[in-house]
Amino acid sequence: MRDVLAEMRIQGLGVIDDATLELHPGLTVITGETGAGKTMVVTGLHLLSGGRADASRVRAGAERAVVEGRFITSADSGAAAVAADAGAELDEDGSLIALRTVTADGRSRAHLGGRSVPKAVLAELSEHVLAVHGQNDQLRLLRTAEQRAVLDRFAGEPVLSVLESYQQVREEWARTVRELTERQERSRELAREADLLRHGLEEIESVAPESGEDVELVERARRLADADQLRELAGAVHQALVGDAEEATGSPGALGLIGEAQRRLSTAEDAALRELEPRVAEAAALVGDVGAELAAYLERLDADPDELARVLARQAELKQLTRKYAADIDGVLAWAEEARERLVRLDTSEEALTALAQQRDELAGKLAEHARELTAARREAAKRLSSAVTEELAGLAMPQARLEVVVQGRRTERNDPFALPVGGEVLHAGPDGTDEVELQLIAHSGAPALPIHKGASGGELSRVMLALEVVLADADTVPTLVFDEVDAGVGGRAAVEIGRRLARLARTHQVVVVTHLPQVAAYADRHLVVDKGAGAGGLTRSDVRRVADEERVVELARMLAGLESTQTGRAHAEELLATATEYKQEQLEKRKGKSGKKESKDPNG
């Protein structure tokens, strides 16, 4: 099951008073006249993603704006893990409810799965379920770390396997570097610590405690101190059980009485009585065993003042240790073991530092080799990614644009503890390699290559993001993609190409698009329209409704330069729908042929 945003409810946000959007797992388009409130849908999605709360977005006269999203996810998904960490729970049907409230005075609250959470939790959730690409919020793929991660996902196993090897060696190398640096920079302090540890170990070793000895000594001291009372008690119990053989007139004891009972039962003529004899014999044996143990106890029990003095002296020695190092002797022994291990790491002798530096250099050589392999694999993948995205841009009204995926070494800063010589350069060896990855756009022939957020306008940037998402469709782990005004400044054939790409993307992702182009809207699996009208007090009030069949034709005709009332406009709209439906059906048949599996989706939502 693919994670999806099944439903979103918006209350008191901008011109939207109260509206519920039921989203399709494929492609949902949102249309409406300028100023109707389409942007508020994207604003709501930003709020659900943990974005900044803006009190100015709260509807005039409303106390608060509320955005609620219902995600359908699985129990083993990343979204479910985020919810579990936050103490939230999935509903019985697998739904996960996220809620964001913004008051008119700017205060914001977030809830997930019925629990109040920091908004950062919603931001973490969105990393698993939702990516918003808006005119002014092209954030996800603009971060350097994310661009590197995107390239690695696109490259797949050739990069990921080398990266895993690199990270394993780097962890050991970094630990060695830190340890060597600590020993060199803190040699005097570490030497003092080592002296204290050695003194403690000498003190413990001179006493030579044994595990559990303190507990055993407490018992021995008590027994020696109370020897007379214990002997009286044990003797009385022994006599009661086995009697006193020296006194002819004395009581025979329990053992004698049981023996007599056993003899009588064994000679009984009644079978039922004879059956009791073995059980009485067992009782006799048990009493005999206890009597023997009591006799042995009495033999060992001596009131020995000298032995008691020795035990008390030993206890005093052990208490000297437990006062300094731990609550009991087992704890003292554990401290000693940790101290021995720590002493190994505190060795600041020239021999120890030389050996550690040699280990660091050997690991650095291995790490540099993995770093070179990783860079080579990334650069090969960067060429393929650049070519694929550039090809997509040609069909998105950017025929002269070219995307360059630049992989270059990350230079070190002064006193960088993780500086690594690689191929004649000194680079920073981070957890993900020595590379910096940057997406650069050449907007047209002769233009310089610039980072994409500097080399593209808002609309162009949205199209670059769309091209990337189409190329990365199989590698992208975020299931829901939102595009706001991805078709800005586009028309004609390019608009059709955008619609087709969104339709293809919707076969592997849930896609939500705010658009003003009928050529794009025609490819929707579900078509939502934001309508505006007059509300109470003369305020503009917008609502969201789903359109299908004839209503959808009317909306597409309206988008065709306001031709909803003409036969020509309706005919054109019907033609757009027919063309889009035919294209989606062709794509569906191609996927069936590739996968060999039956797939169905209602193209009209």
RODO-2510 file (C-alpha; in nm, 4 decimals, decimal comma):
residues 605
     n   res          X          Y          Z
     1     m     0,0000     0,0000     0,0000
     2     r     0,1304     0,3437    -0,0940
     3     d     0,1121     0,6130     0,1739
     4     v    -0,1298     0,8885     0,0704
     5     l    -0,2893     1,2059     0,2012
     6     a    -0,6493     1,0944     0,1741
     7     e    -0,8238     1,4053     0,3023
     8     m    -0,7538     1,7569     0,4157
     9     r    -0,9885     1,9979     0,5936
    10     i    -0,9231     2,3720     0,6028
    11     q    -1,1040     2,6114     0,8375
    12     g    -1,0561     2,9855     0,8713
    13     l    -0,7533     3,0081     0,6417
    14     g    -0,7476     3,3106     0,4121
    15     v    -1,0626     3,3252     0,2033
    16     i    -1,1532     2,9640     0,2886
    17     d    -1,4076     2,9462     0,5679
    18     d    -1,4544     2,5685     0,5831
    19     a    -1,3641     2,3243     0,3079
    20     t    -1,2794     1,9560     0,2830
    21     l    -1,0586     1,8181     0,0062
    22     e    -1,0736     1,4478    -0,0751
    23     l    -0,7561     1,3711    -0,2649
    24     h    -0,7017     1,0961    -0,5205
    25     p    -0,4096     0,8548    -0,4730
    26     g    -0,3049     0,9491    -0,8270
    27     l    -0,3208     1,3001    -0,9761
    28     t    -0,5431     1,5609    -0,8116
    29     v    -0,5625     1,9048    -0,9757
    30     i    -0,6964     2,2160    -0,8058
    31     t    -0,8272     2,4974    -1,0239
    32     g    -1,0275     2,8147    -0,9764
    33     e    -1,0369     3,1783    -1,0702
    34     t    -0,7618     3,4142    -0,9632
    35     g    -0,8119     3,5133    -0,5990
    36     a    -1,0449     3,2240    -0,5270
    37     g    -0,8065     3,0761    -0,2696
    38     k    -0,6109     2,8057    -0,4508
    39     t    -0,2958     2,9248    -0,2783
    40     m    -0,4555     2,8609     0,0609
    41     v    -0,4583     2,4907    -0,0215
    42     v    -0,0801     2,4995    -0,0610
    43     t    -0,0509     2,7140     0,2518
    44     g    -0,2484     2,4506     0,4400
    45     l    -0,0147     2,1794     0,3167
    46     h     0,2821     2,3864     0,4321
    47     l     0,1292     2,4135     0,7784
    48     l     0,0762     2,0378     0,7894
    49     s     0,4433     2,0024     0,6959
    50     g     0,5529     2,1998     1,0016
    51     g     0,6032     2,5233     0,8100
    52     r     0,6095     2,8683     0,9646
    53     a     0,2772     2,9917     1,0973
    54     d     0,1669     3,3370     0,9758
    55     a    -0,1114     3,5071     1,1705
    56     s    -0,1964     3,7189     0,8646
    57     r    -0,3243     3,4023     0,6969
    58     v    -0,6015     3,3616     0,9545
    59     r    -0,9357     3,4545     0,8010
    60     a    -1,0616     3,7998     0,8962
    61     g    -1,2986     3,7715     1,1917
    62     a    -1,1885     3,4161     1,2760
    63     e    -1,0191     3,3279     1,6045
    64     r    -0,7989     3,0648     1,4468
    65     a    -0,7125     2,8775     1,1310
    66     v    -0,7177     2,4979     1,1447
    67     v    -0,5707     2,2538     0,8950
    68     e    -0,6307     1,8826     0,9435
    69     g    -0,4853     1,6081     0,7268
    70     r    -0,5716     1,2385     0,7250
    71     f    -0,2866     1,0230     0,6002
    72     i    -0,3337     0,6568     0,5114
    73     t    -0,0159     0,4702     0,5980
    74     s     0,1075     0,1283     0,7032
    75     a     0,2245     0,0201     1,0463
    76     d     0,5837    -0,0346     0,9256
    77     s     0,6203     0,2969     0,7401
    78     g     0,8481     0,5870     0,8268
    79     a     0,5416     0,7989     0,9079
    80     a     0,4209     0,5383     1,1583
    81     a     0,7663     0,5357     1,3185
    82     v     0,7584     0,9151     1,3611
    83     a     0,4129     0,8883     1,5161
    84     a     0,5258     0,6129     1,7539
    85     d     0,8283     0,8150     1,8671
    86     a     0,5944     1,1069     1,9423
    87     g     0,3572     0,8857     2,1424
    88     a     0,0875     0,9083     1,8729
    89     e    -0,1048     0,6142     1,7344
    90     l    -0,2613     0,5128     1,4048
    91     d    -0,6372     0,4715     1,3878
    92     e    -0,7789     0,1234     1,3375
    93     d    -0,8123     0,1808     0,9621
    94     g    -0,4475     0,2861     0,9303
    95     s    -0,5244     0,6586     0,9324
    96     l    -0,2854     0,9068     1,0908
    97     i    -0,4398     1,2455     1,1733
    98     a    -0,2172     1,5541     1,1691
    99     l    -0,3547     1,8869     1,2900
   100     r    -0,2141     2,2399     1,2872
   101     t    -0,3808     2,5408     1,4508
   102     v    -0,2802     2,9055     1,4110
   103     t    -0,4520     3,1694     1,6234
   104     a    -0,5168     3,5273     1,5191
   105     d    -0,2428     3,6454     1,7552
   106     g     0,0152     3,4184     1,5899
   107     r     0,0296     3,1284     1,8336
   108     s     0,0602     2,7874     1,6766
   109     r    -0,0116     2,4345     1,7985
   110     a     0,0422     2,0971     1,6364
   111     h    -0,1163     1,7578     1,7015
   112     l    -0,0398     1,4134     1,5631
   113     g    -0,2453     1,1028     1,6241
   114     g    -0,4377     1,2761     1,9012
   115     r    -0,1220     1,3917     2,0839
   116     s     0,0075     1,7470     2,1170
   117     v     0,3517     1,7603     1,9543
   118     p     0,6115     2,0238     1,8594
   119     k     0,5735     2,1469     1,5023
   120     a     0,9164     1,9934     1,4340
   121     v     0,7470     1,6525     1,4582
   122     l     0,5189     1,7481     1,1690
   123     a     0,8264     1,8610     0,9763
   124     e     0,9844     1,5212     1,0429
   125     l     0,6631     1,3503     0,9343
   126     s     0,6576     1,5466     0,6082
   127     e     1,0046     1,4157     0,5217
   128     h     0,8422     1,0739     0,4928
   129     v     0,5079     1,1610     0,3349
   130     l     0,4899     1,5049     0,1755
   131     a     0,7038     1,7354    -0,0405
   132     v     0,5685     2,0758    -0,1437
   133     h     0,7144     2,2524    -0,4478
   134     g     0,5772     2,6048    -0,4530
   135     q     0,6750     2,9270    -0,6262
   136     n     0,8566     3,0568    -0,3197
   137     d     0,9226     2,7359    -0,1304
   138     q     1,1468     2,5182    -0,3458
   139     l     1,3232     2,3965    -0,0349
   140     r     1,3492     2,0220    -0,0339
   141     l     1,5816     1,9819    -0,3305
   142     l     1,7700     2,3076    -0,2748
   143     r     1,9638     2,1910     0,0307
   144     t     2,3139     2,0676    -0,0514
   145     a     2,2767     1,7553     0,1617
   146     e     1,9453     1,6726    -0,0049
   147     q     2,0925     1,7221    -0,3524
   148     r     2,3674     1,4735    -0,2658
   149     a     2,1069     1,2316    -0,1293
   150     v     1,8999     1,2699    -0,4482
   151     l     2,2012     1,1862    -0,6645
   152     d     2,2788     0,8834    -0,4482
   153     r     1,9215     0,7557    -0,4727
   154     f     1,9275     0,8032    -0,8488
   155     a     2,2599     0,6208    -0,8763
   156     g     2,1408     0,3300    -0,6641
   157     e     2,3627     0,0348    -0,5749
   158     p     2,6842     0,1496    -0,7556
   159     v     2,7027     0,4463    -0,5155
   160     l     2,5264     0,3064    -0,2086
   161     s     2,7522    -0,0009    -0,1792
   162     v     3,0692     0,2121    -0,1965
   163     l     2,9156     0,4638     0,0457
   164     e     2,8494     0,1874     0,2986
   165     s     3,2146     0,0740     0,2821
   166     y     3,3316     0,4341     0,3135
   167     q     3,1151     0,4944     0,6203
   168     q     3,2388     0,1810     0,7956
   169     v     3,6047     0,2807     0,7534
   170     r     3,5323     0,6459     0,8338
   171     e     3,3744     0,5580     1,1664
   172     e     3,6904     0,3771     1,2782
   173     w     3,9171     0,6463     1,1304
   174     a     3,7240     0,9295     1,2986
   175     r     3,7381     0,7512     1,6320
   176     t     4,1162     0,7099     1,5957
   177     v     4,1595     1,0749     1,4944
   178     r     3,9604     1,1949     1,7947
   179     e     4,1529     0,9693     2,0325
   180     l     4,4924     1,0778     1,8998
   181     t     4,3941     1,4447     1,9125
   182     e     4,2708     1,4072     2,2688
   183     r     4,5924     1,2387     2,3818
   184     q     4,8107     1,5004     2,2160
   185     e     4,6180     1,8081     2,3296
   186     r     4,5382     1,6896     2,6819
   187     s     4,8540     1,4946     2,7632
   188     r     4,9094     1,6552     3,1069
   189     e     4,5464     1,6282     3,2087
   190     l     4,5278     1,2677     3,0875
   191     a     4,8515     1,1846     3,2693
   192     r     4,7007     1,3111     3,5958
   193     e     4,3870     1,1081     3,5331
   194     a     4,5988     0,8012     3,4617
   195     d     4,7866     0,8461     3,7922
   196     l     4,4580     0,8587     3,9818
   197     l     4,3336     0,5471     3,8069
   198     r     4,6575     0,3587     3,8767
   199     h     4,6435     0,4591     4,2448
   200     g     4,2869     0,3313     4,2678
   201     l     4,3762     0,0037     4,0994
   202     e     4,6745    -0,0480     4,3300
   203     e     4,4535     0,0088     4,6330
   204     i     4,1916    -0,2374     4,5087
   205     e     4,4504    -0,4980     4,4096
   206     s     4,6187    -0,4750     4,7496
   207     v     4,2903    -0,5639     4,9192
   208     a     4,2081    -0,8246     4,6494
   209     p     3,8312    -0,8398     4,7024
   210     e     3,6266    -1,1226     4,5584
   211     s     3,2851    -1,0954     4,3985
   212     g     3,0092    -1,1041     4,6611
   213     e     3,2607    -1,1193     4,9468
   214     d     3,1029    -0,8271     5,1367
   215     v     2,7644    -1,0016     5,1469
   216     e     2,9217    -1,3290     5,2617
   217     l     3,1163    -1,1553     5,5408
   218     v     2,8016    -0,9941     5,6801
   219     e     2,6479    -1,3404     5,7181
   220     r     2,9637    -1,4873     5,8750
   221     a     2,9959    -1,2017     6,1254
   222     r     2,6346    -1,2342     6,2323
   223     r     2,6739    -1,6077     6,2824
   224     l     2,9932    -1,5747     6,4868
   225     a     2,8468    -1,2995     6,7062
   226     d     2,5272    -1,4938     6,7758
   227     a     2,6860    -1,8411     6,8110
   228     d     2,5412    -1,9172     7,1595
   229     q     2,1862    -1,8276     7,0659
   230     l     2,2097    -2,0149     6,7347
   231     r     2,3468    -2,3254     6,9085
   232     e     2,0580    -2,3242     7,1565
   233     l     1,8020    -2,2865     6,8787
   234     a     1,9545    -2,5505     6,6523
   235     g     1,9970    -2,7938     6,9441
   236     a     1,6339    -2,7604     7,0473
   237     v     1,5122    -2,8197     6,6948
   238     h     1,7478    -3,1170     6,6554
   239     q     1,6202    -3,2736     6,9792
   240     a     1,2578    -3,2221     6,8764
   241     l     1,3221    -3,3996     6,5488
   242     v     1,5478    -3,6909     6,6465
   243     g     1,5177    -3,6995     7,0282
   244     d     1,8023    -3,7412     7,2777
   245     a     1,9690    -4,0838     7,2631
   246     e     2,1532    -4,0232     7,5942
   247     e     1,8315    -3,9857     7,7974
   248     a     1,6476    -4,3169     7,8305
   249     t     1,3396    -4,1538     7,9743
   250     g     1,3433    -3,8613     7,7272
   251     s     1,1080    -3,8021     7,4387
   252     p     1,1916    -4,0163     7,1381
   253     g     1,1546    -3,7149     6,9053
   254     a     0,9579    -3,6759     6,5835
   255     l     1,1762    -3,9235     6,3966
   256     g     1,1082    -4,2006     6,6498
   257     l     0,7354    -4,1352     6,6472
   258     i     0,7255    -4,1413     6,2675
   259     g     0,9248    -4,4660     6,2696
   260     e     0,6735    -4,6222     6,5076
   261     a     0,3861    -4,5060     6,2830
   262     q     0,5595    -4,6572     5,9806
   263     r     0,6018    -4,9941     6,1551
   264     r     0,2358    -5,0060     6,2591
   265     l     0,1147    -4,9233     5,9076
   266     s     0,3372    -5,1846     5,7497
   267     t     0,1763    -5,4596     5,9634
   268     a    -0,1822    -5,3440     5,9102
   269     e    -0,4197    -5,5955     5,7524
   270     d    -0,6230    -5,3244     5,5747
   271     a    -0,4844    -5,2475     5,2294
   272     a    -0,5890    -4,8815     5,2467
   273     l    -0,3753    -4,8357     5,5607
   274     r    -0,0768    -5,0168     5,4093
   275     e    -0,0886    -4,7797     5,1092
   276     l    -0,0077    -4,4922     5,3497
   277     e     0,3175    -4,6529     5,4673
   278     p     0,5404    -4,5319     5,1742
   279     r     0,4346    -4,1714     5,2308
   280     v     0,5189    -4,1977     5,6027
   281     a     0,8547    -4,3485     5,5018
   282     e     0,9204    -4,0400     5,2854
   283     a     0,8430    -3,8171     5,5861
   284     a     1,0858    -4,0194     5,8006
   285     a     1,3597    -3,9788     5,5404
   286     l     1,2994    -3,6020     5,5164
   287     v     1,3076    -3,5560     5,8940
   288     g     1,6240    -3,7674     5,9093
   289     d     1,7955    -3,5484     5,6477
   290     v     1,7061    -3,2288     5,8332
   291     g     1,8304    -3,3812     6,1594
   292     a     2,1643    -3,4735     5,9981
   293     e     2,2071    -3,1226     5,8572
   294     l     2,1327    -2,9717     6,1991
   295     a     2,3940    -3,1970     6,3586
   296     a     2,6545    -3,0853     6,1008
   297     y     2,5553    -2,7219     6,1592
   298     l     2,6088    -2,7628     6,5357
   299     e     2,9539    -2,9141     6,4774
   300     r     3,0609    -2,6176     6,2631
   301     l     2,9130    -2,3566     6,4958
   302     d     3,1900    -2,2299     6,7213
   303     a     3,2073    -1,9070     6,9175
   304     d     3,5552    -1,8057     6,8009
   305     p     3,6417    -1,4467     6,9084
   306     d     3,9612    -1,4490     6,6993
   307     e     3,7752    -1,5480     6,3827
   308     l     3,5126    -1,2805     6,4482
   309     a     3,7892    -1,0210     6,4829
   310     r     3,9408    -1,1287     6,1522
   311     v     3,6003    -1,1041     5,9766
   312     l     3,5356    -0,7578     6,1171
   313     a     3,8833    -0,6419     6,0114
   314     r     3,8209    -0,7709     5,6589
   315     q     3,4879    -0,5917     5,6485
   316     a     3,6636    -0,2678     5,7406
   317     e     3,9075    -0,3131     5,4505
   318     l     3,6234    -0,3668     5,2053
   319     k     3,4324    -0,0653     5,3368
   320     q     3,7351     0,1528     5,2561
   321     l     3,6870     0,0489     4,8937
   322     t     3,3072     0,0812     4,8816
   323     r     3,3287     0,4340     5,0252
   324     k     3,5553     0,5426     4,7384
   325     y     3,4632     0,3464     4,4295
   326     a     3,1152     0,1927     4,4393
   327     a     2,8241     0,0924     4,6607
   328     d     2,9287    -0,2732     4,6893
   329     i     3,2236    -0,4967     4,6075
   330     d     3,0809    -0,6085     4,2731
   331     g     3,0619    -0,2403     4,1814
   332     v     3,4229    -0,1890     4,2939
   333     l     3,5350    -0,4739     4,0691
   334     a     3,3416    -0,3245     3,7767
   335     w     3,5102     0,0136     3,8384
   336     a     3,8490    -0,1555     3,8332
   337     e     3,7747    -0,3222     3,4999
   338     e     3,6632     0,0084     3,3459
   339     a     3,9714     0,1797     3,4891
   340     r     4,2013    -0,0738     3,3229
   341     e     4,0291    -0,0150     2,9870
   342     r     4,0473     0,3626     3,0325
   343     l     4,4203     0,3436     3,1168
   344     v     4,4853     0,1847     2,7782
   345     r     4,3289     0,4892     2,6106
   346     l     4,5174     0,7324     2,8354
   347     d     4,8631     0,6168     2,7357
   348     t     5,0394     0,9341     2,6202
   349     s     5,3840     0,7829     2,5821
   350     e     5,5707     0,8469     2,2582
   351     e     5,5388     0,4808     2,1622
   352     a     5,1606     0,4810     2,2127
   353     l     5,1128     0,8049     2,0158
   354     t     5,3305     0,6754     1,7322
   355     a     5,1316     0,3532     1,7130
   356     l     4,8022     0,5438     1,7147
   357     a     4,9255     0,7834     1,4424
   358     q     5,0282     0,4865     1,2296
   359     q     4,6821     0,3333     1,2725
   360     r     4,5245     0,6670     1,1738
   361     d     4,7386     0,6903     0,8583
   362     e     4,6600     0,3332     0,7543
   363     l     4,2877     0,3968     0,7935
   364     a     4,3221     0,7299     0,6097
   365     g     4,4710     0,5462     0,3123
   366     k     4,1802     0,3020     0,3021
   367     l     3,9297     0,5850     0,3465
   368     a     4,0843     0,7921     0,0669
   369     e     4,0535     0,4966    -0,1701
   370     h     3,6840     0,4545    -0,0847
   371     a     3,6360     0,8316    -0,1233
   372     r     3,7865     0,8234    -0,4751
   373     e     3,5627     0,5316    -0,5737
   374     l     3,2601     0,7144    -0,4319
   375     t     3,3396     1,0336    -0,6212
   376     a     3,3882     0,8427    -0,9464
   377     a     3,0553     0,6614    -0,9047
   378     r     2,8755     0,9878    -0,8257
   379     r     3,0223     1,1681    -1,1244
   380     e     2,9150     0,8901    -1,3567
   381     a     2,5629     0,9024    -1,2126
   382     a     2,5655     1,2850    -1,2302
   383     k     2,6157     1,2707    -1,6077
   384     r     2,3163     1,0412    -1,6483
   385     l     2,0996     1,2508    -1,4160
   386     s     2,1975     1,5738    -1,5960
   387     s     2,1116     1,4235    -1,9330
   388     a     1,7778     1,2809    -1,8195
   389     v     1,6602     1,6037    -1,6525
   390     t     1,7763     1,8191    -1,9460
   391     e     1,5725     1,5978    -2,1776
   392     e     1,2666     1,6501    -1,9579
   393     l     1,3195     2,0276    -1,9528
   394     a     1,3094     2,0374    -2,3316
   395     g     0,9476     1,9273    -2,3156
   396     l     0,8619     2,1741    -2,0398
   397     a     0,9000     2,4978    -2,2376
   398     m     1,2692     2,5237    -2,1490
   399     p     1,4258     2,3971    -2,4750
   400     q     1,7593     2,5720    -2,4275
   401     a     1,7938     2,4980    -2,0582
   402     r     2,0439     2,2454    -1,9334
   403     l     2,0838     2,1033    -1,5855
   404     e     2,4349     2,0311    -1,4627
   405     v     2,4912     1,8071    -1,1611
   406     v     2,8287     1,9164    -1,0311
   407     v     3,0281     1,6854    -0,8035
   408     q     3,3354     1,8432    -0,6510
   409     g     3,5522     1,7945    -0,3467
   410     r     3,4555     1,9664    -0,0258
   411     r     3,7421     2,1893     0,0805
   412     t     3,8612     2,1826     0,4378
   413     e     3,8447     2,4715     0,6784
   414     r     4,1237     2,5793     0,9079
   415     n     4,2046     2,3243     1,1777
   416     d     3,9600     2,0735     1,0302
   417     p     4,0006     1,7558     1,2395
   418     f     3,8626     1,5448     0,9548
   419     a     4,0900     1,6692     0,6766
   420     l     4,1790     1,3814     0,4426
   421     p     4,4380     1,3755     0,1617
   422     v     4,2620     1,2457    -0,1506
   423     g     4,4309     1,2425    -0,4899
   424     g     4,6651     1,5331    -0,4206
   425     e     4,3964     1,7434    -0,2492
   426     v     4,3053     1,7827     0,1159
   427     l     3,9291     1,7435     0,1537
   428     h     3,6817     1,7299     0,4389
   429     a     3,5808     1,3684     0,5002
   430     g     3,2204     1,3948     0,6146
   431     p     2,9832     1,1087     0,7000
   432     d     2,8627     1,0963     0,3358
   433     g     3,1955     1,1311     0,1610
   434     t     3,4292     1,4077     0,0511
   435     d     3,1920     1,5399    -0,2165
   436     e     2,9705     1,8427    -0,2470
   437     v     2,6869     1,8044    -0,4950
   438     e     2,5202     2,1061    -0,6493
   439     l     2,2451     2,1305    -0,9084
   440     q     2,3236     2,4101    -1,1520
   441     l     2,1038     2,5463    -1,4293
   442     i     2,2148     2,6906    -1,7608
   443     a     1,8946     2,8776    -1,8493
   444     h     1,9790     2,9336    -2,2173
   445     s     2,2668     2,9220    -2,4617
   446     g     2,5473     3,1466    -2,3473
   447     a     2,4143     3,1779    -1,9922
   448     p     2,6435     3,0881    -1,7021
   449     a     2,5810     2,7824    -1,4910
   450     l     2,4209     2,8991    -1,1669
   451     p     2,2769     2,7188    -0,8637
   452     i     1,9182     2,6385    -0,9553
   453     h     1,7671     2,8796    -0,7011
   454     k     1,9666     3,1611    -0,8605
   455     g     1,9485     3,0601    -1,2256
   456     a     1,5721     3,0045    -1,2551
   457     s     1,2596     3,2110    -1,2029
   458     g     0,9844     3,0821    -0,9769
   459     g     0,7953     2,9111    -1,2578
   460     e     1,1138     2,7718    -1,4124
   461     l     1,2216     2,6402    -1,0757
   462     s     0,8932     2,4546    -1,0374
   463     r     0,9465     2,2965    -1,3791
   464     v     1,3014     2,1977    -1,2866
   465     m     1,1596     2,0324    -0,9761
   466     l     0,8970     1,8554    -1,1852
   467     a     1,1608     1,7308    -1,4275
   468     l     1,3680     1,6027    -1,1359
   469     e     1,0707     1,4314    -0,9763
   470     v     0,9802     1,2585    -1,3042
   471     v     1,3364     1,1327    -1,3469
   472     l     1,3638     1,0326    -0,9796
   473     a     1,0161     0,8793    -0,9617
   474     d     1,1371     0,5275    -0,8898
   475     a     1,4049     0,6430    -0,6444
   476     d     1,2086     0,9099    -0,4542
   477     t     1,0832     0,7846    -0,1195
   478     v     0,8354     1,0681    -0,0502
   479     p     0,4931     0,9386    -0,1616
   480     t     0,3006     1,2695    -0,1966
   481     l     0,4293     1,5514    -0,4189
   482     v     0,2651     1,8937    -0,4352
   483     f     0,3282     2,1430    -0,7176
   484     d     0,2074     2,5016    -0,7017
   485     e     0,1967     2,6956    -1,0310
   486     v     0,4327     2,4460    -1,1950
   487     d     0,2973     2,5728    -1,5267
   488     a     0,3625     2,9446    -1,4687
   489     g     0,4469     3,1191    -1,7950
   490     v     0,3721     2,8100    -2,0018
   491     g     0,1137     2,7490    -2,2691
   492     g     0,0391     2,5493    -2,5805
   493     r     0,2291     2,2295    -2,6439
   494     a     0,4500     2,2729    -2,3361
   495     a     0,1399     2,2776    -2,1147
   496     v     0,0303     1,9452    -2,2623
   497     e     0,3747     1,8003    -2,1926
   498     i     0,3531     1,9144    -1,8296
   499     g     0,0155     1,7422    -1,7975
   500     r     0,1567     1,4220    -1,9432
   501     r     0,4544     1,4207    -1,7099
   502     l     0,2346     1,4784    -1,4078
   503     a     0,0132     1,1910    -1,5195
   504     r     0,3161     0,9629    -1,5515
   505     l     0,4466     1,0735    -1,2124
   506     a     0,1062     0,9965    -1,0595
   507     r     0,1483     0,6274    -1,1426
   508     t     0,4190     0,5984    -0,8752
   509     h     0,3316     0,8917    -0,6447
   510     q     0,0330     1,0797    -0,5183
   511     v     0,0493     1,4162    -0,6989
   512     v    -0,1399     1,7350    -0,6086
   513     v    -0,1173     2,0262    -0,8536
   514     v    -0,2506     2,3805    -0,8368
   515     t    -0,2875     2,4926    -1,1975
   516     h    -0,4498     2,7520    -1,4208
   517     l    -0,3982     2,5580    -1,7446
   518     p    -0,6748     2,3376    -1,8871
   519     q    -0,4127     2,1312    -2,0717
   520     v    -0,2762     2,0255    -1,7321
   521     a    -0,6116     1,9900    -1,5557
   522     a    -0,7369     1,7531    -1,8269
   523     y    -0,4950     1,4836    -1,7060
   524     a    -0,6325     1,4744    -1,3529
   525     d    -0,7624     1,1618    -1,1853
   526     r    -0,9625     1,3951    -0,9622
   527     h    -1,0503     1,7575    -1,0355
   528     l    -1,1224     1,9991    -0,7472
   529     v    -1,2420     2,3561    -0,8033
   530     v    -1,2045     2,6435    -0,5572
   531     d    -1,5070     2,8736    -0,5932
   532     k    -1,5363     3,2162    -0,4356
   533     g    -1,8482     3,4028    -0,3429
   534     a    -1,9820     3,6614    -0,0995
   535     g    -1,9968     3,5567     0,2629
   536     a    -2,1365     3,7144     0,5777
   537     g    -2,0427     4,0773     0,6248
   538     g    -1,9402     4,1112     0,2630
   539     l    -1,6252     3,9014     0,3103
   540     t    -1,5159     3,6802     0,0225
   541     r    -1,5840     3,3171     0,1056
   542     s    -1,4385     3,0261    -0,0924
   543     d    -1,5349     2,6622    -0,1020
   544     v    -1,3860     2,3530    -0,2663
   545     r    -1,5943     2,1140    -0,4722
   546     r    -1,5234     1,8106    -0,6842
   547     v    -1,6238     1,8216    -1,0489
   548     a    -1,6734     1,5345    -1,2902
   549     d    -1,8442     1,4624    -1,6209
   550     e    -2,0333     1,7683    -1,7508
   551     e    -1,9242     1,9941    -1,4626
   552     r    -1,5643     1,9162    -1,5442
   553     v    -1,6161     2,0032    -1,9098
   554     v    -1,7637     2,3363    -1,8021
   555     e    -1,4665     2,4113    -1,5754
   556     l    -1,2137     2,3265    -1,8474
   557     a    -1,4062     2,5466    -2,0919
   558     r    -1,3949     2,8313    -1,8396
   559     m    -1,0211     2,7883    -1,8133
   560     l    -1,0016     2,8156    -2,1935
   561     a    -1,0215     3,1969    -2,1786
   562     g    -1,3716     3,1947    -2,0278
   563     l    -1,5402     2,9908    -2,3027
   564     e    -1,7700     2,7868    -2,0742
   565     s    -2,0860     2,9295    -2,2326
   566     t    -1,9894     2,8576    -2,5925
   567     q    -2,0180     2,5405    -2,7934
   568     t    -1,6654     2,5941    -2,9239
   569     g    -1,5263     2,6140    -2,5733
   570     r    -1,7059     2,2981    -2,4641
   571     a    -1,5963     2,1123    -2,7742
   572     h    -1,2370     2,2120    -2,7099
   573     a    -1,2657     2,1039    -2,3465
   574     e    -1,4123     1,7678    -2,4461
   575     e    -1,1285     1,7226    -2,6939
   576     l    -0,8714     1,7955    -2,4218
   577     l    -1,0337     1,5391    -2,1942
   578     a    -1,0486     1,2765    -2,4671
   579     t    -0,6840     1,3304    -2,5578
   580     a    -0,5737     1,3109    -2,1959
   581     t    -0,7831     0,9991    -2,1296
   582     e    -0,6408     0,8292    -2,4376
   583     y    -0,2831     0,9133    -2,3320
   584     k    -0,3349     0,7819    -1,9778
   585     q    -0,4863     0,4634    -2,1138
   586     e    -0,1830     0,4144    -2,3385
   587     q     0,0478     0,4612    -2,0409
   588     l    -0,1589     0,2146    -1,8414
   589     e    -0,1289    -0,0460    -2,1160
   590     k     0,2483     0,0072    -2,1322
   591     r     0,2779    -0,0482    -1,7574
   592     k     0,0682    -0,3636    -1,7837
   593     g     0,2978    -0,4907    -2,0514
   594     k     0,6095    -0,4195    -1,8469
   595     s     0,4881    -0,5564    -1,5166
   596     g     0,2581    -0,8298    -1,6380
   597     k     0,0159    -0,7273    -1,3640
   598     k    -0,3356    -0,6013    -1,3964
   599     e    -0,3761    -0,2392    -1,2904
   600     s    -0,6815    -0,0188    -1,2969
   601     k    -0,7539     0,3421    -1,2199
   602     d    -1,0540     0,5509    -1,3138
   603     p    -0,9067     0,8317    -1,5298
   604     n    -1,1993     1,0595    -1,4507
   605     g    -1,1771     1,0201    -1,0729
***
